[in-house]
Amino acid sequence: MQNVKVANKIGVIVDSLKLPLLEGLKAAKEMGADGVQIYAVDGEMAPENLNSAARKELKSYIESLGLEISALCGDLGGLGYQDHQQNKWKVEKSKRILDLAVELGTNIVTTHIGIVPEEKDSHVYESMQKACEELGIYAKGMDAFFAIETGPETALRLKMFLDSLSTNGVSVNFDPANMVMVTGDDPVEGVKLLKEYIVHTHVKDGVQIKPVDPRDVYGALGYGCGTDHEKIAKMVASGEYFRELPLGKGAVDFPNYFAALREIDYNGYLTIEREVDTRPVKDISEAITFIKKFK
């Protein structure tokens, strides 16, 4: 398996570089990336803060660098779509992020939807299903996708949830490290299970230190007081349960993972994510070099 070759384009999550947007875009290009993923939830990239002229200007600038947008990140935080009382504004905001994505030249918005419960007859499952059905139909009408990031639940449970929807407008952003660090699920088998839904991937590595309840990482409606990104960041930083590591230093079996992606004919982006505050530019640059070893 060490001889596996990848032909996929390489992307970088610009926000992982911890640089201002325009500087981050330049840095991604200088590192040798083909494309970028950008958070588009708040601040200067929020849909409501980018008028038509600004969108055209940004798109033109990215193209002038010789880059593409692999996807936008539309993760609204909180508990995803578990709370039906929050879903009206979240669904509308997600639609506006997808509108922005299409205008900027990509048809993918990645997001977290909350942990899919085991209980299919629960109110939480129903809330998530209803929201994702509406989002899926909207995306399908634009030949686009909302891509759920893997990790909060097993690949099998996620597949069963996706199978319950009427379209593939809600699909998958496959993150192997989240599976390794949190659920302990096998990314290689996960790729095979979710093959018909994978439209984008994150390239990230990590290791699980000791078993952790996904609800303590991602939060869940009715479980404790919920979990926010600040708490997640502290858990990651503490390294008590899991640790994100530079590519090749963790437990993700990249030769077999890349081979599995090739086996299912995945031809989308391999987008590097690095969720640490120390030396992200160096780590991401080295991650590009790591992936290119398989080319």
ChimeraX commands (.cxc) that place a marker at each C-alpha (Angstrom):
marker #1 position 0.00,0.00,0.00 radius 0.5
marker #1 position 3.00,2.33,0.39 radius 0.5
marker #1 position 3.09,2.78,-3.39 radius 0.5
marker #1 position -0.41,4.25,-3.57 radius 0.5
marker #1 position -0.63,7.35,-5.74 radius 0.5
marker #1 position -3.00,10.29,-5.31 radius 0.5
marker #1 position -3.97,12.61,-8.12 radius 0.5
marker #1 position -6.26,14.83,-6.04 radius 0.5
marker #1 position -5.80,18.56,-5.75 radius 0.5
marker #1 position -4.49,19.84,-2.42 radius 0.5
marker #1 position -6.38,22.45,-0.45 radius 0.5
marker #1 position -5.70,24.46,2.70 radius 0.5
marker #1 position -8.16,25.86,5.21 radius 0.5
marker #1 position -7.00,29.47,5.13 radius 0.5
marker #1 position -8.21,30.12,8.68 radius 0.5
marker #1 position -5.87,27.38,9.96 radius 0.5
marker #1 position -2.92,29.57,8.98 radius 0.5
marker #1 position -3.95,32.18,11.59 radius 0.5
marker #1 position -3.28,34.98,9.12 radius 0.5
marker #1 position -5.49,37.78,7.74 radius 0.5
marker #1 position -7.49,36.48,4.79 radius 0.5
marker #1 position -5.52,38.03,1.93 radius 0.5
marker #1 position -2.20,37.11,3.54 radius 0.5
marker #1 position -3.46,33.58,4.10 radius 0.5
marker #1 position -4.48,33.23,0.47 radius 0.5
marker #1 position -1.02,34.32,-0.69 radius 0.5
marker #1 position 0.66,31.97,1.79 radius 0.5
marker #1 position -1.45,29.02,0.62 radius 0.5
marker #1 position -0.40,29.65,-2.96 radius 0.5
marker #1 position 3.27,30.03,-2.03 radius 0.5
marker #1 position 3.11,26.70,-0.17 radius 0.5
marker #1 position 1.94,24.96,-3.32 radius 0.5
marker #1 position -1.76,24.51,-2.61 radius 0.5
marker #1 position -4.23,24.24,-5.50 radius 0.5
marker #1 position -7.20,25.58,-3.57 radius 0.5
marker #1 position -8.47,26.96,-0.29 radius 0.5
marker #1 position -11.38,26.48,2.06 radius 0.5
marker #1 position -12.63,29.58,3.87 radius 0.5
marker #1 position -14.88,30.04,6.92 radius 0.5
marker #1 position -17.93,32.04,5.91 radius 0.5
marker #1 position -19.97,32.31,9.09 radius 0.5
marker #1 position -19.09,35.65,10.64 radius 0.5
marker #1 position -16.74,38.59,10.23 radius 0.5
marker #1 position -15.62,39.77,6.80 radius 0.5
marker #1 position -16.65,36.51,5.09 radius 0.5
marker #1 position -20.20,36.36,6.46 radius 0.5
marker #1 position -22.73,36.44,3.59 radius 0.5
marker #1 position -24.42,39.52,5.03 radius 0.5
marker #1 position -21.08,41.38,5.04 radius 0.5
marker #1 position -20.15,40.68,1.42 radius 0.5
marker #1 position -22.11,42.60,-1.18 radius 0.5
marker #1 position -22.13,41.64,-4.84 radius 0.5
marker #1 position -19.15,43.83,-5.72 radius 0.5
marker #1 position -17.07,42.47,-2.85 radius 0.5
marker #1 position -17.88,38.90,-3.88 radius 0.5
marker #1 position -16.76,39.53,-7.44 radius 0.5
marker #1 position -13.59,41.22,-6.23 radius 0.5
marker #1 position -12.71,38.32,-3.89 radius 0.5
marker #1 position -13.41,35.71,-6.56 radius 0.5
marker #1 position -11.25,37.59,-9.04 radius 0.5
marker #1 position -8.42,37.93,-6.54 radius 0.5
marker #1 position -8.42,34.21,-5.70 radius 0.5
marker #1 position -8.39,33.36,-9.40 radius 0.5
marker #1 position -5.52,35.82,-9.99 radius 0.5
marker #1 position -3.44,33.79,-7.53 radius 0.5
marker #1 position -4.16,30.64,-9.51 radius 0.5
marker #1 position -6.24,29.19,-6.69 radius 0.5
marker #1 position -9.71,27.64,-6.49 radius 0.5
marker #1 position -12.11,27.51,-3.57 radius 0.5
marker #1 position -12.48,23.86,-2.59 radius 0.5
marker #1 position -15.38,24.65,-0.24 radius 0.5
marker #1 position -16.70,27.18,2.24 radius 0.5
marker #1 position -17.05,26.24,5.89 radius 0.5
marker #1 position -20.53,26.98,7.17 radius 0.5
marker #1 position -20.34,25.43,10.64 radius 0.5
marker #1 position -22.70,27.47,12.83 radius 0.5
marker #1 position -21.50,25.91,16.06 radius 0.5
marker #1 position -23.67,25.11,19.02 radius 0.5
marker #1 position -25.46,21.80,18.68 radius 0.5
marker #1 position -25.87,21.81,14.93 radius 0.5
marker #1 position -29.50,21.21,13.99 radius 0.5
marker #1 position -30.46,19.29,17.13 radius 0.5
marker #1 position -32.56,22.10,18.61 radius 0.5
marker #1 position -35.64,22.74,16.47 radius 0.5
marker #1 position -36.11,26.13,18.13 radius 0.5
marker #1 position -32.80,27.29,16.61 radius 0.5
marker #1 position -33.22,25.64,13.24 radius 0.5
marker #1 position -35.23,28.31,11.46 radius 0.5
marker #1 position -32.43,30.89,11.55 radius 0.5
marker #1 position -29.71,28.25,11.15 radius 0.5
marker #1 position -31.28,26.79,8.03 radius 0.5
marker #1 position -31.74,30.23,6.50 radius 0.5
marker #1 position -28.16,31.24,7.37 radius 0.5
marker #1 position -26.87,27.98,5.87 radius 0.5
marker #1 position -28.74,28.68,2.64 radius 0.5
marker #1 position -27.17,32.13,2.41 radius 0.5
marker #1 position -23.71,30.60,2.91 radius 0.5
marker #1 position -24.41,28.17,0.07 radius 0.5
marker #1 position -25.56,31.08,-2.13 radius 0.5
marker #1 position -22.24,32.76,-1.38 radius 0.5
marker #1 position -20.30,29.58,-2.13 radius 0.5
marker #1 position -21.87,29.21,-5.56 radius 0.5
marker #1 position -21.23,32.87,-6.34 radius 0.5
marker #1 position -17.56,32.42,-5.40 radius 0.5
marker #1 position -17.20,29.36,-7.62 radius 0.5
marker #1 position -17.64,26.34,-5.37 radius 0.5
marker #1 position -20.69,24.14,-4.81 radius 0.5
marker #1 position -19.71,22.74,-1.39 radius 0.5
marker #1 position -20.34,24.04,2.12 radius 0.5
marker #1 position -18.97,21.90,4.95 radius 0.5
marker #1 position -20.67,21.87,8.33 radius 0.5
marker #1 position -21.37,20.00,11.55 radius 0.5
marker #1 position -25.00,19.03,12.10 radius 0.5
marker #1 position -24.65,17.73,15.66 radius 0.5
marker #1 position -24.31,14.12,16.78 radius 0.5
marker #1 position -26.80,11.87,14.99 radius 0.5
marker #1 position -28.61,10.02,17.81 radius 0.5
marker #1 position -28.98,6.26,17.85 radius 0.5
marker #1 position -32.69,6.66,18.62 radius 0.5
marker #1 position -34.43,7.28,15.29 radius 0.5
marker #1 position -37.74,8.02,17.01 radius 0.5
marker #1 position -36.31,10.83,19.15 radius 0.5
marker #1 position -37.22,14.52,18.83 radius 0.5
marker #1 position -33.57,15.36,18.21 radius 0.5
marker #1 position -33.33,12.92,15.29 radius 0.5
marker #1 position -36.53,14.34,13.86 radius 0.5
marker #1 position -35.25,17.93,14.16 radius 0.5
marker #1 position -31.98,17.08,12.44 radius 0.5
marker #1 position -33.72,15.09,9.73 radius 0.5
marker #1 position -36.20,17.86,8.98 radius 0.5
marker #1 position -33.49,20.54,8.78 radius 0.5
marker #1 position -31.20,18.40,6.62 radius 0.5
marker #1 position -34.07,17.45,4.31 radius 0.5
marker #1 position -34.80,21.13,3.69 radius 0.5
marker #1 position -31.12,21.94,3.19 radius 0.5
marker #1 position -30.61,18.94,0.94 radius 0.5
marker #1 position -33.48,19.90,-1.36 radius 0.5
marker #1 position -32.20,23.49,-1.52 radius 0.5
marker #1 position -28.66,22.36,-2.34 radius 0.5
marker #1 position -29.81,19.83,-4.91 radius 0.5
marker #1 position -31.69,22.59,-6.72 radius 0.5
marker #1 position -28.37,24.39,-7.15 radius 0.5
marker #1 position -26.37,21.27,-8.04 radius 0.5
marker #1 position -24.53,21.80,-4.75 radius 0.5
marker #1 position -23.89,20.09,-1.42 radius 0.5
marker #1 position -23.91,20.67,2.30 radius 0.5
marker #1 position -21.16,18.30,3.45 radius 0.5
marker #1 position -21.38,16.89,6.98 radius 0.5
marker #1 position -18.01,16.47,8.69 radius 0.5
marker #1 position -17.37,12.96,9.98 radius 0.5
marker #1 position -16.41,12.27,13.58 radius 0.5
marker #1 position -19.28,12.86,16.01 radius 0.5
marker #1 position -20.84,9.47,15.23 radius 0.5
marker #1 position -19.76,6.29,13.47 radius 0.5
marker #1 position -19.73,6.14,9.68 radius 0.5
marker #1 position -22.48,3.52,9.73 radius 0.5
marker #1 position -24.84,5.65,11.80 radius 0.5
marker #1 position -24.15,8.67,9.57 radius 0.5
marker #1 position -24.82,6.63,6.44 radius 0.5
marker #1 position -28.15,5.41,7.80 radius 0.5
marker #1 position -29.12,9.02,8.52 radius 0.5
marker #1 position -28.13,10.17,5.02 radius 0.5
marker #1 position -30.00,7.25,3.48 radius 0.5
marker #1 position -33.16,8.53,5.18 radius 0.5
marker #1 position -33.04,11.81,3.22 radius 0.5
marker #1 position -34.69,12.21,-0.19 radius 0.5
marker #1 position -31.61,13.65,-1.97 radius 0.5
marker #1 position -27.84,13.63,-1.67 radius 0.5
marker #1 position -27.84,17.43,-1.35 radius 0.5
marker #1 position -26.59,16.75,2.17 radius 0.5
marker #1 position -23.48,14.61,1.78 radius 0.5
marker #1 position -20.10,14.13,3.50 radius 0.5
marker #1 position -16.91,16.04,4.25 radius 0.5
marker #1 position -14.68,13.14,5.32 radius 0.5
marker #1 position -12.27,13.87,8.18 radius 0.5
marker #1 position -10.28,10.77,9.16 radius 0.5
marker #1 position -8.66,12.32,12.24 radius 0.5
marker #1 position -11.98,13.13,13.90 radius 0.5
marker #1 position -12.92,9.47,13.65 radius 0.5
marker #1 position -9.60,8.29,15.06 radius 0.5
marker #1 position -9.56,10.83,17.89 radius 0.5
marker #1 position -13.19,10.68,19.04 radius 0.5
marker #1 position -15.25,7.65,17.99 radius 0.5
marker #1 position -12.35,5.29,17.33 radius 0.5
marker #1 position -13.99,4.42,14.01 radius 0.5
marker #1 position -11.82,3.11,11.15 radius 0.5
marker #1 position -11.43,5.80,8.43 radius 0.5
marker #1 position -10.62,3.23,5.73 radius 0.5
marker #1 position -13.83,1.30,6.36 radius 0.5
marker #1 position -15.64,4.63,6.77 radius 0.5
marker #1 position -14.64,5.68,3.26 radius 0.5
marker #1 position -16.04,2.44,1.87 radius 0.5
marker #1 position -19.30,2.83,3.78 radius 0.5
marker #1 position -19.83,6.47,2.81 radius 0.5
marker #1 position -18.41,6.28,-0.71 radius 0.5
marker #1 position -21.56,7.50,-2.47 radius 0.5
marker #1 position -21.72,10.61,-0.28 radius 0.5
marker #1 position -18.12,11.88,-0.03 radius 0.5
marker #1 position -17.78,15.22,-1.85 radius 0.5
marker #1 position -14.92,16.83,0.11 radius 0.5
marker #1 position -12.24,15.70,2.56 radius 0.5
marker #1 position -10.07,17.12,5.30 radius 0.5
marker #1 position -6.52,15.88,5.70 radius 0.5
marker #1 position -5.72,15.88,9.39 radius 0.5
marker #1 position -3.98,13.50,11.78 radius 0.5
marker #1 position -4.34,12.69,15.43 radius 0.5
marker #1 position -4.40,10.08,18.13 radius 0.5
marker #1 position -6.84,9.06,20.84 radius 0.5
marker #1 position -5.26,9.07,24.30 radius 0.5
marker #1 position -8.22,7.51,26.07 radius 0.5
marker #1 position -11.87,6.87,25.16 radius 0.5
marker #1 position -14.13,9.90,25.24 radius 0.5
marker #1 position -17.89,10.33,24.99 radius 0.5
marker #1 position -18.53,12.25,21.74 radius 0.5
marker #1 position -21.14,14.27,23.62 radius 0.5
marker #1 position -18.36,15.72,25.80 radius 0.5
marker #1 position -16.58,16.90,22.66 radius 0.5
marker #1 position -19.40,18.06,20.42 radius 0.5
marker #1 position -22.21,18.58,22.91 radius 0.5
marker #1 position -25.74,17.21,22.65 radius 0.5
marker #1 position -29.18,18.58,23.39 radius 0.5
marker #1 position -30.21,17.56,26.90 radius 0.5
marker #1 position -26.71,16.36,27.79 radius 0.5
marker #1 position -24.97,18.44,30.43 radius 0.5
marker #1 position -24.86,22.10,29.49 radius 0.5
marker #1 position -23.75,21.55,25.91 radius 0.5
marker #1 position -20.32,22.15,24.42 radius 0.5
marker #1 position -19.01,25.13,22.50 radius 0.5
marker #1 position -15.93,25.62,20.35 radius 0.5
marker #1 position -14.02,27.20,23.23 radius 0.5
marker #1 position -14.46,24.08,25.34 radius 0.5
marker #1 position -13.50,21.86,22.41 radius 0.5
marker #1 position -10.37,23.94,21.89 radius 0.5
marker #1 position -9.44,23.48,25.55 radius 0.5
marker #1 position -9.96,19.71,25.29 radius 0.5
marker #1 position -7.75,19.58,22.20 radius 0.5
marker #1 position -5.10,21.70,23.90 radius 0.5
marker #1 position -5.13,19.61,27.07 radius 0.5
marker #1 position -4.36,16.42,25.18 radius 0.5
marker #1 position -6.10,14.44,27.90 radius 0.5
marker #1 position -8.42,12.50,25.60 radius 0.5
marker #1 position -7.06,13.05,22.11 radius 0.5
marker #1 position -4.39,15.03,20.37 radius 0.5
marker #1 position -4.28,16.47,16.88 radius 0.5
marker #1 position -0.83,15.94,15.36 radius 0.5
marker #1 position 1.06,16.88,12.19 radius 0.5
marker #1 position 0.39,14.60,9.22 radius 0.5
marker #1 position 2.11,11.25,9.56 radius 0.5
marker #1 position 2.61,11.62,13.31 radius 0.5
marker #1 position -0.79,10.31,14.42 radius 0.5
marker #1 position -2.88,7.17,14.04 radius 0.5
marker #1 position -4.44,7.83,10.62 radius 0.5
marker #1 position -3.19,5.17,8.20 radius 0.5
marker #1 position -2.70,7.52,5.26 radius 0.5
marker #1 position -1.41,4.99,2.69 radius 0.5
marker #1 position -4.52,2.85,3.15 radius 0.5
marker #1 position -6.78,5.90,3.58 radius 0.5
marker #1 position -5.60,7.42,0.30 radius 0.5
marker #1 position -5.88,4.01,-1.34 radius 0.5
marker #1 position -9.50,3.75,-0.17 radius 0.5
marker #1 position -10.31,7.19,-1.62 radius 0.5
marker #1 position -8.75,6.14,-4.91 radius 0.5
marker #1 position -10.66,2.86,-4.84 radius 0.5
marker #1 position -13.99,4.70,-4.67 radius 0.5
marker #1 position -12.86,7.08,-7.45 radius 0.5
marker #1 position -12.93,10.15,-5.22 radius 0.5
marker #1 position -11.55,13.00,-7.32 radius 0.5
marker #1 position -12.23,15.97,-5.05 radius 0.5
marker #1 position -9.95,17.98,-2.81 radius 0.5
marker #1 position -7.65,16.83,-0.02 radius 0.5
marker #1 position -7.94,19.93,2.17 radius 0.5
marker #1 position -5.48,20.35,5.03 radius 0.5
marker #1 position -6.83,21.42,8.42 radius 0.5
marker #1 position -4.61,22.21,11.40 radius 0.5
marker #1 position -6.47,23.23,14.55 radius 0.5
marker #1 position -3.57,24.45,16.69 radius 0.5
marker #1 position -2.21,27.89,17.56 radius 0.5
marker #1 position 1.49,27.06,17.45 radius 0.5
marker #1 position 3.45,26.97,14.16 radius 0.5
marker #1 position 0.43,26.34,11.90 radius 0.5
marker #1 position 2.15,27.77,8.81 radius 0.5
marker #1 position 5.11,25.40,9.21 radius 0.5
marker #1 position 2.86,22.40,9.91 radius 0.5
marker #1 position 0.61,23.09,6.92 radius 0.5
marker #1 position 3.57,23.62,4.60 radius 0.5
marker #1 position 4.99,20.28,5.77 radius 0.5
marker #1 position 1.56,18.69,5.32 radius 0.5
marker #1 position 1.55,19.70,1.65 radius 0.5
marker #1 position 4.98,18.11,1.27 radius 0.5
marker #1 position 3.67,14.98,3.02 radius 0.5
marker #1 position 0.74,14.60,0.61 radius 0.5
marker #1 position 2.93,15.25,-2.42 radius 0.5
marker #1 position 5.02,12.20,-1.46 radius 0.5
marker #1 position 2.03,10.14,-2.60 radius 0.5
marker #1 position 1.75,11.89,-5.97 radius 0.5
marker link #1:1,2 radius 0.2
marker link #1:2,3 radius 0.2
marker link #1:3,4 radius 0.2
marker link #1:4,5 radius 0.2
marker link #1:5,6 radius 0.2
marker link #1:6,7 radius 0.2
marker link #1:7,8 radius 0.2
marker link #1:8,9 radius 0.2
marker link #1:9,10 radius 0.2
marker link #1:10,11 radius 0.2
marker link #1:11,12 radius 0.2
marker link #1:12,13 radius 0.2
marker link #1:13,14 radius 0.2
marker link #1:14,15 radius 0.2
marker link #1:15,16 radius 0.2
marker link #1:16,17 radius 0.2
marker link #1:17,18 radius 0.2
marker link #1:18,19 radius 0.2
marker link #1:19,20 radius 0.2
marker link #1:20,21 radius 0.2
marker link #1:21,22 radius 0.2
marker link #1:22,23 radius 0.2
marker link #1:23,24 radius 0.2
marker link #1:24,25 radius 0.2
marker link #1:25,26 radius 0.2
marker link #1:26,27 radius 0.2
marker link #1:27,28 radius 0.2
marker link #1:28,29 radius 0.2
marker link #1:29,30 radius 0.2
marker link #1:30,31 radius 0.2
marker link #1:31,32 radius 0.2
marker link #1:32,33 radius 0.2
marker link #1:33,34 radius 0.2
marker link #1:34,35 radius 0.2
marker link #1:35,36 radius 0.2
marker link #1:36,37 radius 0.2
marker link #1:37,38 radius 0.2
marker link #1:38,39 radius 0.2
marker link #1:39,40 radius 0.2
marker link #1:40,41 radius 0.2
marker link #1:41,42 radius 0.2
marker link #1:42,43 radius 0.2
marker link #1:43,44 radius 0.2
marker link #1:44,45 radius 0.2
marker link #1:45,46 radius 0.2
marker link #1:46,47 radius 0.2
marker link #1:47,48 radius 0.2
marker link #1:48,49 radius 0.2
marker link #1:49,50 radius 0.2
marker link #1:50,51 radius 0.2
marker link #1:51,52 radius 0.2
marker link #1:52,53 radius 0.2
marker link #1:53,54 radius 0.2
marker link #1:54,55 radius 0.2
marker link #1:55,56 radius 0.2
marker link #1:56,57 radius 0.2
marker link #1:57,58 radius 0.2
marker link #1:58,59 radius 0.2
marker link #1:59,60 radius 0.2
marker link #1:60,61 radius 0.2
marker link #1:61,62 radius 0.2
marker link #1:62,63 radius 0.2
marker link #1:63,64 radius 0.2
marker link #1:64,65 radius 0.2
marker link #1:65,66 radius 0.2
marker link #1:66,67 radius 0.2
marker link #1:67,68 radius 0.2
marker link #1:68,69 radius 0.2
marker link #1:69,70 radius 0.2
marker link #1:70,71 radius 0.2
marker link #1:71,72 radius 0.2
marker link #1:72,73 radius 0.2
marker link #1:73,74 radius 0.2
marker link #1:74,75 radius 0.2
marker link #1:75,76 radius 0.2
marker link #1:76,77 radius 0.2
marker link #1:77,78 radius 0.2
marker link #1:78,79 radius 0.2
marker link #1:79,80 radius 0.2
marker link #1:80,81 radius 0.2
marker link #1:81,82 radius 0.2
marker link #1:82,83 radius 0.2
marker link #1:83,84 radius 0.2
marker link #1:84,85 radius 0.2
marker link #1:85,86 radius 0.2
marker link #1:86,87 radius 0.2
marker link #1:87,88 radius 0.2
marker link #1:88,89 radius 0.2
marker link #1:89,90 radius 0.2
marker link #1:90,91 radius 0.2
marker link #1:91,92 radius 0.2
marker link #1:92,93 radius 0.2
marker link #1:93,94 radius 0.2
marker link #1:94,95 radius 0.2
marker link #1:95,96 radius 0.2
marker link #1:96,97 radius 0.2
marker link #1:97,98 radius 0.2
marker link #1:98,99 radius 0.2
marker link #1:99,100 radius 0.2
marker link #1:100,101 radius 0.2
marker link #1:101,102 radius 0.2
marker link #1:102,103 radius 0.2
marker link #1:103,104 radius 0.2
marker link #1:104,105 radius 0.2
marker link #1:105,106 radius 0.2
marker link #1:106,107 radius 0.2
marker link #1:107,108 radius 0.2
marker link #1:108,109 radius 0.2
marker link #1:109,110 radius 0.2
marker link #1:110,111 radius 0.2
marker link #1:111,112 radius 0.2
marker link #1:112,113 radius 0.2
marker link #1:113,114 radius 0.2
marker link #1:114,115 radius 0.2
marker link #1:115,116 radius 0.2
marker link #1:116,117 radius 0.2
marker link #1:117,118 radius 0.2
marker link #1:118,119 radius 0.2
marker link #1:119,120 radius 0.2
marker link #1:120,121 radius 0.2
marker link #1:121,122 radius 0.2
marker link #1:122,123 radius 0.2
marker link #1:123,124 radius 0.2
marker link #1:124,125 radius 0.2
marker link #1:125,126 radius 0.2
marker link #1:126,127 radius 0.2
marker link #1:127,128 radius 0.2
marker link #1:128,129 radius 0.2
marker link #1:129,130 radius 0.2
marker link #1:130,131 radius 0.2
marker link #1:131,132 radius 0.2
marker link #1:132,133 radius 0.2
marker link #1:133,134 radius 0.2
marker link #1:134,135 radius 0.2
marker link #1:135,136 radius 0.2
marker link #1:136,137 radius 0.2
marker link #1:137,138 radius 0.2
marker link #1:138,139 radius 0.2
marker link #1:139,140 radius 0.2
marker link #1:140,141 radius 0.2
marker link #1:141,142 radius 0.2
marker link #1:142,143 radius 0.2
marker link #1:143,144 radius 0.2
marker link #1:144,145 radius 0.2
marker link #1:145,146 radius 0.2
marker link #1:146,147 radius 0.2
marker link #1:147,148 radius 0.2
marker link #1:148,149 radius 0.2
marker link #1:149,150 radius 0.2
marker link #1:150,151 radius 0.2
marker link #1:151,152 radius 0.2
marker link #1:152,153 radius 0.2
marker link #1:153,154 radius 0.2
marker link #1:154,155 radius 0.2
marker link #1:155,156 radius 0.2
marker link #1:156,157 radius 0.2
marker link #1:157,158 radius 0.2
marker link #1:158,159 radius 0.2
marker link #1:159,160 radius 0.2
marker link #1:160,161 radius 0.2
marker link #1:161,162 radius 0.2
marker link #1:162,163 radius 0.2
marker link #1:163,164 radius 0.2
marker link #1:164,165 radius 0.2
marker link #1:165,166 radius 0.2
marker link #1:166,167 radius 0.2
marker link #1:167,168 radius 0.2
marker link #1:168,169 radius 0.2
marker link #1:169,170 radius 0.2
marker link #1:170,171 radius 0.2
marker link #1:171,172 radius 0.2
marker link #1:172,173 radius 0.2
marker link #1:173,174 radius 0.2
marker link #1:174,175 radius 0.2
marker link #1:175,176 radius 0.2
marker link #1:176,177 radius 0.2
marker link #1:177,178 radius 0.2
marker link #1:178,179 radius 0.2
marker link #1:179,180 radius 0.2
marker link #1:180,181 radius 0.2
marker link #1:181,182 radius 0.2
marker link #1:182,183 radius 0.2
marker link #1:183,184 radius 0.2
marker link #1:184,185 radius 0.2
marker link #1:185,186 radius 0.2
marker link #1:186,187 radius 0.2
marker link #1:187,188 radius 0.2
marker link #1:188,189 radius 0.2
marker link #1:189,190 radius 0.2
marker link #1:190,191 radius 0.2
marker link #1:191,192 radius 0.2
marker link #1:192,193 radius 0.2
marker link #1:193,194 radius 0.2
marker link #1:194,195 radius 0.2
marker link #1:195,196 radius 0.2
marker link #1:196,197 radius 0.2
marker link #1:197,198 radius 0.2
marker link #1:198,199 radius 0.2
marker link #1:199,200 radius 0.2
marker link #1:200,201 radius 0.2
marker link #1:201,202 radius 0.2
marker link #1:202,203 radius 0.2
marker link #1:203,204 radius 0.2
marker link #1:204,205 radius 0.2
marker link #1:205,206 radius 0.2
marker link #1:206,207 radius 0.2
marker link #1:207,208 radius 0.2
marker link #1:208,209 radius 0.2
marker link #1:209,210 radius 0.2
marker link #1:210,211 radius 0.2
marker link #1:211,212 radius 0.2
marker link #1:212,213 radius 0.2
marker link #1:213,214 radius 0.2
marker link #1:214,215 radius 0.2
marker link #1:215,216 radius 0.2
marker link #1:216,217 radius 0.2
marker link #1:217,218 radius 0.2
marker link #1:218,219 radius 0.2
marker link #1:219,220 radius 0.2
marker link #1:220,221 radius 0.2
marker link #1:221,222 radius 0.2
marker link #1:222,223 radius 0.2
marker link #1:223,224 radius 0.2
marker link #1:224,225 radius 0.2
marker link #1:225,226 radius 0.2
marker link #1:226,227 radius 0.2
marker link #1:227,228 radius 0.2
marker link #1:228,229 radius 0.2
marker link #1:229,230 radius 0.2
marker link #1:230,231 radius 0.2
marker link #1:231,232 radius 0.2
marker link #1:232,233 radius 0.2
marker link #1:233,234 radius 0.2
marker link #1:234,235 radius 0.2
marker link #1:235,236 radius 0.2
marker link #1:236,237 radius 0.2
marker link #1:237,238 radius 0.2
marker link #1:238,239 radius 0.2
marker link #1:239,240 radius 0.2
marker link #1:240,241 radius 0.2
marker link #1:241,242 radius 0.2
marker link #1:242,243 radius 0.2
marker link #1:243,244 radius 0.2
marker link #1:244,245 radius 0.2
marker link #1:245,246 radius 0.2
marker link #1:246,247 radius 0.2
marker link #1:247,248 radius 0.2
marker link #1:248,249 radius 0.2
marker link #1:249,250 radius 0.2
marker link #1:250,251 radius 0.2
marker link #1:251,252 radius 0.2
marker link #1:252,253 radius 0.2
marker link #1:253,254 radius 0.2
marker link #1:254,255 radius 0.2
marker link #1:255,256 radius 0.2
marker link #1:256,257 radius 0.2
marker link #1:257,258 radius 0.2
marker link #1:258,259 radius 0.2
marker link #1:259,260 radius 0.2
marker link #1:260,261 radius 0.2
marker link #1:261,262 radius 0.2
marker link #1:262,263 radius 0.2
marker link #1:263,264 radius 0.2
marker link #1:264,265 radius 0.2
marker link #1:265,266 radius 0.2
marker link #1:266,267 radius 0.2
marker link #1:267,268 radius 0.2
marker link #1:268,269 radius 0.2
marker link #1:269,270 radius 0.2
marker link #1:270,271 radius 0.2
marker link #1:271,272 radius 0.2
marker link #1:272,273 radius 0.2
marker link #1:273,274 radius 0.2
marker link #1:274,275 radius 0.2
marker link #1:275,276 radius 0.2
marker link #1:276,277 radius 0.2
marker link #1:277,278 radius 0.2
marker link #1:278,279 radius 0.2
marker link #1:279,280 radius 0.2
marker link #1:280,281 radius 0.2
marker link #1:281,282 radius 0.2
marker link #1:282,283 radius 0.2
marker link #1:283,284 radius 0.2
marker link #1:284,285 radius 0.2
marker link #1:285,286 radius 0.2
marker link #1:286,287 radius 0.2
marker link #1:287,288 radius 0.2
marker link #1:288,289 radius 0.2
marker link #1:289,290 radius 0.2
marker link #1:290,291 radius 0.2
marker link #1:291,292 radius 0.2
marker link #1:292,293 radius 0.2
marker link #1:293,294 radius 0.2
marker link #1:294,295 radius 0.2
view
